[in-house]
């Protein structure tokens, strides 16, 4: 039997078993619901740092001599201003404050200014709770610590993605899923006990290691057990409801908790619930077969048979066992990608496309604090675009295919970001950014599903993680893109727009359009099956 015949046999046999037990039976529905805590964990861990390091916009230099006065009077007397316009929250008058206290009149406007000498005072209106920034006074000359801490967290995501992806292809999806969530819990809880920048950053690095392995591994598992015609629905609805739902809830949880340390505990709770996964979630039968563990794979399939209430015909099971026995145990992990030239080229194409999509996705949501309206409302409204964008994607993805729904929405999002850079901050800028996020969601979800569908089972976890961590490597710069608004308002949106348009035109159009289309195709099991899929897809489709 040729390698091609072997790959066709095992792929067809697995599909026949899934069809027999039910392509979207009771067990698959239970697994779909079981993705909820992992989707919330992904959203919470990815974005919670925005809420624990949010900077109250109203802050000014503390003057100890004025401490006995009420807050508004202290502000009026100490903040350098011309008329009603606050000049600088990082400078203070070099004045005789005893005299100011006696007269209750601010210093003359020509009084020299000096940097803050005694820390800062904050008004907790736009951010109505104490954050890491306000507690540790990461403002003015220390304001750059905020994007640096976020970038270090993304660096953790790169390391965690490599580690978890490699371990998942070697030791299985399920144990590494638990490991990833454990890293998130450890990093979040440890963050509560930090006192400075470096210990905080180390803890955020550890928490970052769970992103996005805390979700992507169960995402892979569930997709492998769903019939081909339901795969698009399960893939996108899980992200919309669970990741998107987590994003919508997060700002309101932060407001309800109103304490950044308690927020660390609350947002870790889904990951703790995730430790129960081994009692509900099965290991990947495809991965077990690729490792020669046929008996264990049969146990998993028998569990589907029992819960779904559908008997697998004996001839179908016999065909599966025979095909599994004929399947050779292949090398696993990143090494196989680098050793296989066509697969390596495909992964490079995916990386270029994913980087553009991810930089836009992350930058747009992080700009919620800079668009002129309430941070919490803006974040929620932008996140709420997940559901309608999913509905549109579900209607189009299996009709138009993955390629065009990565490329076209990315072009639209990039153009909208450029337009937003030149309109006044407020309702209009927020509305345009929300629409840009809508289109970007479509590209992000399409490329996420497409990446998994393009990977053979033996490298699916490590390959998908490698693509994702390459995007995280680029996303390291997004906190600094947002920070660039301090130099010129609108600069961040121009950068994001250029990234989106260039990514769409240079990467999306020329690279995404040459990747094999996977709509209506089963996910490849072996390298031979992947080669058949890749070679049978005309690039002009």
N, C-alpha and C positions, 0 to 999 in steps of 0.2 A: 504494500500500500504506500502510495506516494505521500510526502508531507502535506501536499494540498488536499488530498483525499482525507487524510487524518484530521486536518483542521476543519474541513467541511463536515466530517462526521461528528466531531465533538461539539461544534457549534450548533449543528442541527439537532443533535441529541439533547442538549441543554434546553434549546428552544422548545422541543417537543415535550420535555418534562414540565417546563413552566406552563405551557399551554394546557397540559393535562391537569395540573393542580389548580389552575386558574391564574390568568395573567394579572388580575387585580382582585384576588380573593380576600378572605377575611384576614389572613396573616399579613398579606401585603398592606392592607389598610391599617392594621395594628402597627406595623413598622413605620408607615407614613406618619401616624400620630406620634409614634415614639421618637420621631426626628425633632419634635417641638423643643424639648429642653436643649438640644444641641444647637438648633438654630438660634434660640435665644442666647445661648452661651457665646456663639460666634458674634452676634450683634453687640452684646453687652461688652465683651472683651475688646472688640475692635474699636468701639466708639466711647467707652466709658472714660477714657483719659481726657476727652474733650470736656467732660463735665466735672472732673475732679481738678482740672487745671484751668478752668475758665477764669478769665480776668475781669473783675468788675470795672466797668468803664470809668466810673467816678472814683478817682483816688488822688491824693495829694500829700505833700510832705507833712509829717507830724511835727508840731511845735509844742514841746513839753510845757512851756510857760502858759499856753492857752488851754491846758487840759481841763480847767475848771469851768470853761464856757460850754454852751451847748454846741452840737455838731455843726449846725448851719452857720453859726456865728464864727466858729473856728475856721471854717472853710472860707467865709467871706474875708476874714482878716489875713489869712495866710497864703491864699492862692494868688500868684501873680496874674493880674488880669488888666485888660484895657477895656474899659466900659464893662459890658456883660460877657465879654469873651475871655475864656480861660486860656492863658498863654501856654502854660507848661505844667503838667502835674509832676514833673521830675525836678523842678527847681523851686527854690523858696527865697524869699527876701532875706538879705543879710542885714537884718534890722535889729533895733533895740526892742525886744519883745516885751520887756517890762513896761516901756513907755506905751507900746501898742495896747497892752492890757489895761493900762490906766486910762487911756483916751478912748479905747474901743473904736479906733479909726485905723484902717489899713495903712501900711507904709506908703510913702509917695511912689508914684509909678516909675520914677527915675532911680529908685533904690537899687543897688547892685543885687544880682541874683547869684545864688550858689546852689550846688546839688544838695538834695535832701541829706540831712545830717542825723536824723533821729527816727528813720523809718517812715511809714506811710499810714494814712488813714483811708478807710474804704467806706463807700456807701453801698449797701447790699440791696440794690433795687433791681437792676437788670440780672444780676446773679444773686438771688436772695439767700445765700448760705455761704459759710466759710469754705474756701477751697485751698488746695495746696499752694496756689499762687498768693492768695491773701494772707494765709498763715505764715508763709515763708518769705513773703514780700518779693516775689519774682516779677518785679516790674522795673520799668526804666532800664538801667544798665544791666539788670538781671533778666529782662524779659525774654532774651534769646534762650534761656534755659528751658522754656516751655517747648519750643519746636525741637530742641536737642533731645529732651526726654522722650518725645514722641518718636523721633527718628531712631533712638536706641531701642524702643519697643518694636519698631518695624525690623530692626536688625535681628531681634529675637525671633521674629516671624520667619526670617530667612533661615536661621539656624534650625528652628523647630521644624520648618517644612522639610528641610533636607533630612533631618534625623527621623521624623515621623514617617515620611514617605518611604525612606529606605527600610526602616524597621517593619513597616506595614507589608511591604512586598516580601520580606524575609520571614516574618513571624506571624503574619495575619493582620487583618484589619481591626478586629475586635480588641485585642490587648493594647494596641497602640492608640485606639480611640480613647480608652480609659487613661492611658498615660498622658495624652494631650490634655484632657480635661483636668487631670491632677496637676499638671504644670500651671494651668490657669488659676486653679484654686490657690496653690502655693504662692504664686506671684501676687495675686490680688490681696490675700490676707496679710502677707509680709509687707506690702506697701503701707499698711496702716501703722506700722511700727517704725517707719523711717523718719529721719529728722532733717536730712540734707538732700542735696542733688544726686550724689553718686549712689547712695544706698537706695534712694527712690528709683533711680534709673536701672539699677541692677534688678530690682524687683519687677519693674515694668518689662525688662528684657525677658525675665522668666515667664511672666504672664503672656507676653507676646509670642512665646514659643508655641502656644496652643492655637494661635490663629494661623490658618483657618482649618488646621487638622482636626480641631474639636468638632467640626461639622462635616468636612469633606469626606471623611472616611465612612461615616454612616450614610452619607449621600451616595457614595460608590456602592455600598452594600445593598441599599434598597433598590437602586436602579438596576442592579444585576438580577434582581428577583422579579422585576416587573416586565410584562410583555412589551414588545417593541412598540405597539400602537398606543400604549399608555405611558411610555417613557417620558415624552415631552411634558405631559400633564403633571406627572409625579415630580419630575425634576424642577419645574418652574413654580408649581404651586407650593412646594415645600420651601423654596427660597422666599417666595412672596409672603406666605403666611407666617413662617417661623423666623427667618432673618428679618424680613420687612416688618413683621409684627413687633419683634424685639426692638427695632430701631424706633418705631412709633412710640412704644411704651417707655423707652429709656429716659427721655427728658422729663416725663411726668413722674417717673419713679424718683428721679433725682430731686425734683421739686417736693415730692411727698416726704422723702427721707430727710432732705435738707441738711445733710451731714456727709461729707465726702468719705469719711472712714466707714460709716454705716452703709453707704452706697457700695463700697467694696464687698461687704458681706452679702448684701442683697443680690448684687449682680453675679456673685459666685454660686448662688443657690442652684441655678439650672445645671451647672457642672457637677455639683454634688449629687443631684438627682441622676445625672448621667452615669454614675458609678453602678447603677442597677442594670445597665444595658446587657451584661452577660446573661441575665435571667430571662431576657426577652428577645434580644437580637441574635440571630445566627451568624456564624462565620460564613464568609463567601464560599459557596460551593465551587465557583469557578476557580478561586484561588486554591482551594483544597485539591481540586483535580490537577491544577498546574504543578502541585507539589507531590502528586502521587498518592494522596491520602483519600483514596476512593471510598473506603468504608465510612469515613467521617462525613464525606460529601453526601453519601446515601442517607445517613442518619438525619442530616439537615433537611434533605428533600422529603423524607418520611414525615418529618415534623410539619412541613407544609401540607402534605397529604392529609394528616390527621386534623389540623386546625381548619383547613379550607373545606374539609369534608369531601374531597374529590380523590378517588382512587386512581393512582398512576397505573395504566395498563402494564401488564408484565412485559409485553414485547417492547414497550417504550423504555422501561427500566433496564431491560436486558441490553437494548441498543445503547443506552447511556453508559452502562458498565463496560461494555465492549469497547466503545469509543474512548472512554477514559483510560482503559488499559493500554490502548494503542497510542495514547498521547504521551510524548516524551516529556520528562521533567526538564524545564528550560532554565537558563540563567535568569536571574531577576535583578531588578533595580536599575539605577542610573547607568551602570556600566554597560548594560545591554543597549541602551539608547545611543551611547557614544560609539559603540562598536558597529552599529547598523546605520550605514550612511543615509538611506531614504528616511528612516525613522528620525535620525538626527536632524535632517533638513526640515522635516515636518514640525518637530519640536521648536526649532529656531523660528519658523514662520509663526507658530502660535505665540511664542514669547514676544515677538515684536508687536503683534496685534494686541495681546493681553496687556502689555505695558501701557499702551496708549489709552485703552479702556480704563484700566485701574487708576492711572494718574488722574484722569478726568473724574472718575467716580469719587475718589477720596478727596480731591480738592474741592469739588462742588459742595459736598456735605460739610467740610470743614469751614467753608466760607459762610456758613449759617450765622456765625457770630459777627460777620462784617458787612452784612447786606442792608443794615439800617432798620430792621424790625426786630421784635423780640426773638432772642436766640432760641428759646425752647419751642416756640410756635413755628419758627422757620424750619428748624430741624425736623419737627414732626410732619409738617406739610410736605417738605421735600421727601421724607421717608415714605409718606403715604402714597407717593407715585409708584411704589413697588407693585401694588395690586392692579391698577389700571394698565400699567405697562406690561404686566404678566398676561392680562386678558388679551391684549392686542397680540402679544407674542404667541400665545397659545393658538390664536386664530390663524396666524401667519406662518409659524415656524415650520410646520410639516407641509405647508403649501409652497412657500418660497424657498425653504431650505435655510441652513445655518449661515452660509456665506454672506448672502445679501443682508441678513438681519444682524450681522456684526458690523458690516461696512456702512450701510445707509444711515442708521440711527447715530453712529459715531460722527458722521459728517454733520448731521443736524445739530447735535449737541455742541460740537466745536463752534459752529457758526453762531449759535445762541449765546455762548459764553463771550465771544468777541463783542456781540451787540450789547450784552449786559455791562461790559466794562465802560461803555460810554453813555449810560443812562444814569439819572440821579438815583442814589441809594434810597430805598424805600419799597413801596408796593410794587412798582414796575420792575425794579431789579430782582426782587424776590420772585415775582411771577415768572420772569424769563429764566431765572436759575432753576425754578421748579420744573419748568418744561424741559430745560436742558437735562435735568436729572432724570426725567421721564424717558427721554431717548437714550441716555447713557445706561439706564437700567436694562433696557432691551438688549443693548450690545453686551453688557456685562453678563447677563443671564444666558444669552445665546452662546457666548464664547466659553462660559463655564461648562455648559452641557456638551458642547461640541468637543471640548478638550477630552472629556471622559470617554466620549463615543469613539474618538480617534485612536485611543490607546488600547493595545492588546492587554489582556488580563495580567500577564506576568510583569508588566511595568505600569499598570494603570495608576496605582497609588503613588509610586515614586515619580512617574512621568508627570502626572497632574500636579503633584507637589512641586516639582522642578519648574514647571511653567508658572505656577502661582508665586513661588519664592523669587523668581526672576522679576515678576511684577512688583513684589514687595521691595526688591532692591531699588526699583525706580521710585516707588511710593515713599521711600525714605526722604525724598526731597519735598514732598507735598507740604509738610508743616512750614518749610521755609518759603514755598510759593505763597502760602497764605500770609506769612509774616512780611512778605514783600510789600503788602499794602501800607505798611508803616512808612515806606519810602515814597509811594505814590498811590493814592486810592485808585483802584482799577487795574493796577499792574498785574495782580494775581490772576484776574479773569482773562487778561490778554495772553498771559503765559499759558493758561489752561486751554483757551481757545486755539492757540497755535499748536499746542500738543495734540489736541483732538483732530484738527484739520490735517495736520501733517501726518499724524498716525493713520487717519482714515485714507488719505490719498496715497501715501507712500507704503504704509503697512497694510491697512485694511483693504484697499483696492488691489494692490499688486501681490500681496502675500496671502491674505485671507481667501482671495478668489482662486488661488491655485491649490488650496487644500481640498482633499476629497470630501465630497458631500456625503453626509451620513443619514439624511432623512429616510426613514423607512427601512434602514439597514440594522441588522443585529450587531451588537457590540462584539468586536473580534476577541476570540479566546486565545489563540496562539499567534506567534510571529508570522507563520505561513498564512493564516487567515487574514491577518492585517495586510500582508502583501497583496493578497487577492483583492481585498477591498480597495486598497490604494491604486492598484493597477487598473481596476475595472471602472474607475471614475474619470470620465473625460473632464479635463480642466475647464472646458468651455460650457459645461452644463449650466 
